[in-house]
């Protein structure tokens, strides 16, 4: 994630986390 789109990254990360809560340890690139 880059500080350029911190808001977008955080939003996508939240959605991704919600999609796979069982894989919270693994985070997308």
C-alpha positions in Angstrom: 0.0 0.0 0.0 1.3 3.5 -0.7 0.6 6.7 1.3 -0.7 8.2 -2.1 -4.0 6.3 -1.9 -4.1 5.5 1.9 -7.8 6.0 1.9 -8.4 3.7 -1.0 -6.0 1.1 0.3 -7.6 1.1 3.7 -11.1 0.8 2.2 -10.0 -2.1 0.0 -8.1 -3.7 2.9 -11.3 -3.5 5.0 -13.4 -5.1 2.3 -10.8 -7.8 1.7 -10.6 -8.5 5.4 -14.4 -8.7 5.6 -14.4 -11.1 2.7 -12.0 -13.5 4.4 -12.0 -12.9 8.2 -10.5 -16.4 8.6 -7.4 -15.3 6.7 -6.8 -12.1 8.7 -3.1 -13.0 9.0 -2.6 -12.9 5.3 -2.9 -9.4 3.8 -3.1 -8.4 0.1 -0.2 -6.7 -1.6 
